[in-house]
Amino acid sequence: SEIIKNELLEKLHALNEKQANIERIISSYRHTWDIFTELIQNAADAIIEEFGFENINAGKILLEINNEHRTINITDNGCGIKEADLSS
């Protein structure tokens, strides 16, 4: 039906917009390590937002490098990202 077609077109448009945003973000980095620097900076910003400068020691950033699985994990206990803000 026409309603389903319009809903699918809207979802496709939203997906294309998110993909374009991701491509724009990735192209802004000059070196592979810039991505990790950005993730660590985002973790620090989330900790400051969650705990403030006065309680910054409550914040934790964990950097795990697993050579065997060729993975790098960066986790923090900051405020996180609201689902509505993910695409930006």
Sequence and secondary structure as in RCSB ss.txt:
>XXXX:A:sequence
SEIIKNELLEKLHALNEKQANIERIISSYRHTWDIFTELIQNAADAIIEEFGFENINAGKILLEINNEHRTINIT
DNGCGIKEADLSS
>XXXX:A:secstr
 HHHHHHHHHHHHHHHHHHHHHHHHHHT SSHHHHHHHHHHHHHHHHHHHHTGGGGGG  EEEEEETTTTEEEEE
E S    GGGTT 
